[in-house]
Amino acid sequence: MKSWIASANHPENHFPLLNLPYGVFSRDGEAPRCGVAIGDCVADLAVLEQAGLISAGPARVFGAPALNDFMALGAAAWDAMRARLTALLTEGGDDALRGDAALRARVLAPMADVKMHLPFRVAGYTDFYSGKHHASNVGIMFRGAENALPPNWLSIPIAYNGRASTVVVSGTEIRRPLGQIKPSGQDLPVFSPSRRLDIELEMGAVVGLPTAMGAPITVAEAEEKIFGYVLLNDWSARDIQAWEYQPLGPFQAKVFGTSISPWVVTKAALAPFRVAAPARERPLLAYLAEPGPMLFDIQLEILMQPEGAARPSVISRTNARELYFSAPQQLAHHAIGGCKMETGDLLGSGTISGPTKDSRGSLLELSWGGAEPLTLETGETRTFIEDGDTLTLTGWAQGPDYRIGFGECTGKILPALPVDGWEAGRG
Ligand code: MN
């Protein structure tokens, strides 16, 4: 099945006809509205809706600067829109867009000419810890190989409640955080910029349909409520985290920024790439049982580019199938105790590390706590992130002659604000 937009038919393009991810964009300073990615173009869904070529229901939804209204319509509307957009963009399909040059000019914009925005209003952000290799590596570093996984890990999709307010779209610069850190060998903390600034390579699941407070759901019901997936970088200040995390978990170490990719890849696009979870090392409680394969075979990469470097270096390659708990399991677990889940809730998967050294999803693991510096392709070395470094996540599901891509999730680290004034007691 080919698109009449030629770039969409290239085997390595992230946005072929079979993908059709949704996002929010603007061009020429106009108001942000919803769009769909096709090849190297963005199709303006607000214009298509106004022109009467698409309709998601009685009310218009795509002129909004967020996908939430569309996400809240549920699976029948999502499937119908996918079918309609496919017809409009397929070579030999419905000619209403392709055959109207004036409309085409208003609908299609080169991706290079648009500004991408946060694709949905983030209602809440919960960060899970469902990567077993990651949890094991961190456990070995901090507690020793004997106690690598906490006793609850194989039973519970562990998580903490993060901050929706600092979830930002790819491209947003991130300021190195200030906070309390306790230098090794000292008993008391100092106030300092983080010296161990890190990334976490994760997938983000985007909740489309809400749940009611006090109303648990099954894993199968949770699956129906998920609209799609993004790449997610859970920026982490390891030194702030190490001092603050007991007994309530991460706080300041994780609240200064969480980056997501601008395109939400739908469940439908990922359907051919479903894979079963790894063998269970301990039977799961029945409420977490999966009715079918709920993980996805998605190839993932981390790239690092120091300021002024000619090119980025790939520092890790892994796969989303390495996760131990799926997003529907996480969502069911989230709601099982009565928590109300909302349209626009974002679930971070947990850092996705593979079994080998070059497939680890954080610098903490890649440099083994800073003990084993990485050498980049440009000859520079790194343990943690330095000011001016740009970190990029990318990923795609590989089909026979096409990719269901996520594009990029990128961010550059800005220097910390000066600490002097704060140390002198400035309020
Ligand atoms: Mn995380």
Residues whose N, C-alpha, C, O or C-beta is under 5 A from the ligand:
A	BS01	MN	D127 F128 E200 D234 G350 T351
